[in-house]
Amino acid sequence: MLTGGGARAAYQVGVLKGIASMVPRAHPLPFRILTGTSAGALNAASLACYSSNFHLAVKKLEQVWTNFSTDQVYKCSTGEVFGHLMSRVGRIFQSETAENPASSLFDNQPLRELIHRVVDFRKIDRQIQRGYLRAIAINASCYNSGHSISFFEGASHYKNWKRANREGVRSRLTAEHLMASAAIPMIFPAIELQHKFYGDGAIHQISPLSPPVHLGASKILVIGVDQPHMEDHLQRHYVPSSATIAGHLLDTIFADTLNSDVERMQRINSTIRQLQRAGSEHPELRLVDTLIVKPELDFNQMAHRHFERMPSAVRRLLGLVGVDQDTPSSIVSYLLFEKEYCRELIDIGYQDALKQESEIHHFLELGGRPIR
């Protein structure tokens, strides 16, 4: 399970690289179900294309992230940024019934082009048919219904599911599903799929563990990209800036529901074990173990060190909401698609995976001794 987080998702590549070092070359993916949200959905789709060879799958991902530049994700020249912004202002005066593109701070058409280059969706179907992959789910949020939708592709026995405010829909995945999952509110435009509009999969995702559970997972390895909450130990009194509030909102969208869902899963597991000790079973409950790998770093401070690498037009635009060289904000850590920042995140993810090597090796039942 790969969570969302914009440019922070480079960390996931490092963790996957570390896990790949624990298995022999030409080994298939050690997980048969993939679920992804936002940037994590892009990583999941790329992995799915090469399910038969885990090392190759990670290498392909690493090639993308270690050579990233912002203009591969959204248009960032001065003319493009402010031209797009002015066109958005102009639409305020147009009729709501007019056929206008969805509003957003940035135009992420380059991301669509990148997806078409690096993700061959026909390969995903072939990997499922050959048994290297059981299912992949891409999560998005429906603005029309307020539901969390998991678009999934998988073996023939999988059926659609529907629960309170969330559902799974069998689909033939396309680039538009990935664009929808990665459409961070207000920053990137909503995506229309089958006459409904969708945004970032983390928005309405009140139960992020639901998709892998519905797809039959008995163990869930979660690679997250949320950071520990950094409290102000000096207890300074200050009014939060627009940049602070915007960053706080993004952090809330991408992080807050996972921890509560894991706690709920642990309580269910405890109940099941008590029933088993009593010699009984619940017909609809099963044990599902989780292992979470996530960073213990301050993304904001790290991204701030690379702030000057952002295109100048993007820096000027962010300056309008109070983000500058002297004011760190979470916004930067999500939008900084520059190779130097991504490479540092990959290295940290790799080291974190090795720190949990024994635990990961046991959890994934890789067998034998780790291979590196």
C-alpha positions in Angstrom: 0.0 0.0 0.0 1.6 3.2 -1.2 0.1 6.4 0.3 0.0 9.9 -1.3 2.2 12.9 -0.8 3.3 14.5 -4.0 7.1 14.7 -4.4 7.5 13.0 -1.0 6.6 9.7 -2.8 10.3 9.5 -3.9 10.8 8.1 -0.3 8.7 5.1 -1.3 11.1 4.3 -4.2 14.0 4.2 -1.7 12.1 1.8 0.6 11.2 -0.4 -2.4 14.9 -0.4 -3.5 15.9 -1.5 0.0 13.3 -4.4 -0.1 14.6 -5.4 -3.6 18.0 -5.8 -2.1 16.6 -8.5 0.2 15.4 -10.8 -2.7 17.2 -12.6 -5.5 17.4 -10.9 -9.0 14.7 -11.9 -11.4 12.4 -12.5 -8.4 8.7 -11.4 -8.9 7.1 -8.8 -6.7 6.9 -10.1 -3.1 3.4 -8.7 -2.9 0.6 -9.7 -5.2 -1.8 -6.9 -4.4 -0.9 -3.2 -5.0 -2.9 -0.2 -3.9 -1.9 3.4 -4.4 -3.1 6.9 -3.7 -2.1 10.1 -5.4 1.7 9.9 -6.2 1.7 6.5 -4.6 -0.8 5.4 -7.3 1.8 6.3 -10.0 4.4 4.2 -8.2 1.9 1.3 -7.8 1.0 1.4 -11.5 4.7 1.4 -12.5 5.4 -1.5 -10.3 2.5 -3.4 -11.7 3.8 -3.2 -15.2 6.9 -5.2 -14.2 5.4 -7.6 -11.5 7.4 -10.5 -12.8 10.7 -8.9 -12.0 10.9 -6.9 -8.8 14.4 -5.6 -9.4 13.5 -4.3 -12.9 10.3 -2.7 -11.5 12.2 -0.7 -8.9 15.0 0.2 -11.4 12.4 1.7 -13.7 10.8 3.7 -10.9 14.2 4.9 -9.7 15.1 6.1 -13.2 12.1 8.3 -13.2 12.5 9.8 -9.8 16.3 10.3 -9.9 16.0 12.3 -13.0 12.8 14.3 -12.1 12.3 18.0 -12.9 9.3 20.0 -12.1 8.4 20.6 -15.7 7.7 16.9 -16.0 4.8 17.3 -13.6 3.3 20.7 -14.2 4.0 23.7 -16.4 6.4 26.0 -14.6 7.8 28.7 -16.9 6.9 32.3 -16.1 4.6 32.5 -19.1 2.9 29.2 -18.4 2.4 29.7 -14.6 1.0 33.2 -14.8 -0.8 32.7 -18.1 -2.6 29.7 -16.5 -3.4 31.8 -13.4 -4.8 34.7 -15.5 -7.0 32.3 -17.5 -8.4 31.0 -14.2 -9.2 34.6 -13.1 -10.9 35.2 -16.4 -13.2 32.2 -15.9 -14.6 33.8 -12.8 -16.6 36.2 -15.1 -17.9 33.4 -17.4 -21.1 31.5 -17.0 -21.0 28.4 -14.8 -22.7 26.5 -17.5 -19.9 27.2 -20.0 -17.6 24.3 -21.0 -14.6 25.4 -19.0 -11.6 23.4 -17.9 -11.4 22.6 -14.1 -9.8 25.3 -12.1 -6.4 24.8 -10.5 -3.2 26.6 -9.5 -1.1 24.7 -11.9 -1.5 22.9 -15.3 -0.3 19.3 -14.9 -0.6 18.2 -18.5 3.1 17.3 -18.5 2.3 14.6 -15.8 -0.2 13.0 -18.2 2.4 12.9 -20.9 4.9 11.3 -18.4 2.4 8.6 -17.4 1.9 7.7 -21.1 5.6 7.3 -21.4 6.4 5.2 -18.3 3.2 3.2 -17.7 2.1 0.6 -20.2 -1.4 -0.4 -19.0 -1.5 -3.4 -21.4 1.4 -4.9 -19.4 -0.7 -4.7 -16.2 -3.4 -6.8 -17.7 -0.8 -9.3 -18.9 0.9 -9.6 -15.5 -2.5 -10.3 -13.9 -3.3 -13.0 -16.5 0.1 -14.6 -15.9 -0.5 -14.7 -12.1 2.3 -12.3 -11.1 -0.3 -9.8 -9.9 -3.7 -10.5 -8.3 -5.0 -7.0 -8.3 -4.1 -3.3 -8.3 -6.4 -0.5 -6.9 -6.0 3.2 -7.6 -7.9 5.4 -5.2 -9.6 8.7 -6.1 -12.2 10.9 -4.5 -15.5 11.7 -6.2 -16.5 15.3 -5.9 -20.0 14.5 -7.0 -20.8 11.9 -4.3 -18.2 12.6 -1.7 -17.2 9.0 -1.8 -13.7 7.4 -1.8 -13.6 5.3 -5.0 -11.1 2.4 -5.6 -10.8 1.7 -9.3 -9.3 -1.8 -9.4 -8.1 -4.2 -12.0 -7.6 -7.8 -11.1 -8.3 -11.5 -11.4 -11.8 -12.5 -12.6 -13.1 -13.5 -9.1 -13.0 -10.0 -7.7 -16.3 -8.2 -7.4 -17.3 -4.6 -6.8 -17.8 -3.6 -3.2 -19.7 -0.8 -1.5 -19.5 0.4 2.1 -20.4 3.7 3.8 -18.8 6.5 1.7 -16.5 4.2 -0.1 -16.7 1.6 -2.9 -14.6 -0.5 -5.2 -15.3 -0.4 -9.0 -13.7 -2.8 -11.5 -12.2 -0.8 -14.3 -9.7 -1.0 -17.1 -7.1 1.4 -15.7 -5.9 4.3 -17.8 -3.7 7.4 -17.4 -6.9 9.3 -16.4 -7.3 7.2 -13.3 -3.8 8.1 -12.2 -4.4 11.8 -13.0 -7.5 11.7 -10.9 -5.8 10.1 -8.0 -3.0 12.6 -8.0 -5.2 15.7 -8.5 -4.3 17.6 -5.3 -7.2 19.9 -4.5 -6.9 23.4 -5.9 -3.3 22.7 -7.0 -4.1 20.4 -9.9 -7.4 20.2 -11.8 -10.1 17.7 -11.1 -10.4 14.9 -13.7 -13.6 13.8 -15.4 -14.3 10.0 -15.5 -17.6 8.7 -16.8 -19.3 12.1 -16.3 -18.2 12.5 -12.7 -15.3 14.6 -11.4 -12.5 13.2 -9.2 -9.7 14.5 -7.2 -6.8 13.3 -5.0 -7.6 9.9 -3.5 -6.6 11.0 0.0 -9.4 13.5 0.4 -12.3 11.3 1.4 -10.2 8.3 2.3 -11.5 7.7 5.8 -10.5 4.0 5.7 -7.3 3.7 3.7 -6.8 0.0 4.6 -10.2 -0.8 3.1 -9.1 -1.5 -0.5 -6.3 -4.1 0.2 -8.6 -5.8 2.7 -11.4 -6.0 0.2 -9.0 -7.4 -2.3 -8.1 -10.2 0.1 -4.9 -9.2 1.7 -3.9 -11.0 4.9 -0.9 -8.8 5.4 -0.5 -5.1 4.4 2.9 -3.5 4.0 2.3 0.3 4.2 4.9 2.6 2.8 3.9 6.0 4.1 5.3 9.5 3.6 3.8 11.5 6.5 6.2 13.0 8.9 6.1 13.0 12.7 4.2 16.0 14.2 6.8 18.6 15.0 5.6 20.5 18.1 6.8 24.0 19.0 8.5 23.3 22.3 9.1 27.0 22.8 5.3 27.5 22.9 5.7 30.7 20.8 2.6 32.7 20.3 2.0 33.7 16.6 -0.8 33.9 14.1 -0.4 31.2 11.4 0.3 32.5 7.9 -1.6 31.5 4.8 1.4 29.2 3.9 1.2 27.5 7.3 -2.5 26.9 7.0 -2.3 25.6 3.5 0.5 23.3 4.5 -1.5 22.1 7.5 -4.4 21.3 5.2 -2.2 19.2 2.9 -0.7 17.4 5.8 -4.2 16.6 7.1 -5.4 15.3 3.7 -2.4 13.0 3.3 -1.7 11.7 6.8 -4.3 11.8 9.5 -6.6 8.8 8.6 -4.0 6.1 8.3 -2.9 5.9 11.9 -6.5 5.8 13.2 -7.4 3.0 10.6 -4.3 1.0 11.7 -5.5 1.3 15.4 -9.0 0.1 14.3 -7.4 -2.9 12.5 -5.4 -3.8 15.6 -8.5 -3.7 17.8 -10.3 -6.0 15.3 -7.3 -8.4 15.3 -7.4 -8.4 19.1 -11.1 -9.3 19.1 -10.5 -12.1 16.6 -7.7 -13.6 18.7 -10.0 -13.5 21.8 -12.7 -15.4 19.8 -10.1 -17.9 18.7 -9.0 -18.5 22.2 -12.6 -19.1 23.2 -12.9 -21.6 20.4 -15.2 -19.6 18.2 -14.9 -17.5 15.0 -16.6 -14.6 13.4 -17.9 -15.4 9.9 -17.0 -12.0 8.4 -13.8 -11.1 10.2 -10.2 -12.3 9.5 -6.8 -11.4 10.9 -4.9 -8.8 8.8 -1.4 -7.9 10.0 0.2 -4.5 9.1 3.7 -3.3 8.9 4.4 0.4 8.4 7.6 1.8 7.0 7.6 5.6 7.1 10.2 8.4 7.7 11.3 10.0 10.9 12.4 13.2 9.2 11.1 16.7 8.9 10.1 17.0 5.2 9.6 20.8 5.6 13.2 21.5 6.7 14.6 19.1 4.1 12.5 20.6 1.2 13.5 24.1 2.5 17.1 23.3 1.8 16.2 22.7 -1.8 13.8 25.6 -2.1 16.0 27.6 -4.6 15.9 24.6 -7.0 12.2 25.2 -7.6 11.5 27.1 -10.9 11.5 30.9 -10.2 8.0 31.3 -11.4 6.7 28.7 -8.9 8.7 30.4 -6.1 7.1 33.8 -7.0 3.6 32.3 -7.1 4.1 30.6 -3.7 5.4 33.9 -2.4 1.9 35.3 -2.9 0.7 33.0 0.0 3.8 33.7 2.2 6.1 30.9 1.1 9.7 32.1 0.7 13.3 31.3 1.6 12.7 32.4 5.2 9.4 30.6 5.7 9.4 26.8 5.5 6.0 25.3 4.5 4.7 21.8 3.8 3.6 23.0 0.4 7.2 23.0 -0.9 7.7 19.4 0.2 4.8 18.3 -2.0 5.6 20.3 -5.1 9.4 20.1 -5.2 9.8 17.6 -8.1 13.5 18.2 -8.5 16.0 15.4 -8.8 18.3 16.5 -6.0 15.5 16.5 -3.5 14.1 13.2 -4.8 17.5 11.5 -4.7 17.9 12.5 -1.1 14.5 11.1 -0.2 15.3 7.9 -2.1 18.5 7.4 -0.1 16.7 8.0 3.2 14.0 5.5 2.2 16.6 2.9 1.3 18.4 3.3 4.6 15.1 3.1 6.5 14.2 -0.1 4.8 17.6 -1.6 5.7 17.1 -0.5 9.4 13.9 -2.7 9.4 15.4 -5.4 7.3 14.8 -8.3 9.7 11.2 -7.2 10.3 10.4 -6.7 6.6 12.1 -10.0 5.7 10.0 -11.9 8.2 6.8 -10.0 7.4 7.0 -10.7 3.7 8.0 -14.3 4.3 10.9 -14.0 1.9 12.6 -17.1 3.2 16.3 -17.8 3.8 18.7 -15.1 4.6 18.5 -11.6 3.1 20.4 -11.2 -0.2 22.4 -8.1 -1.0 
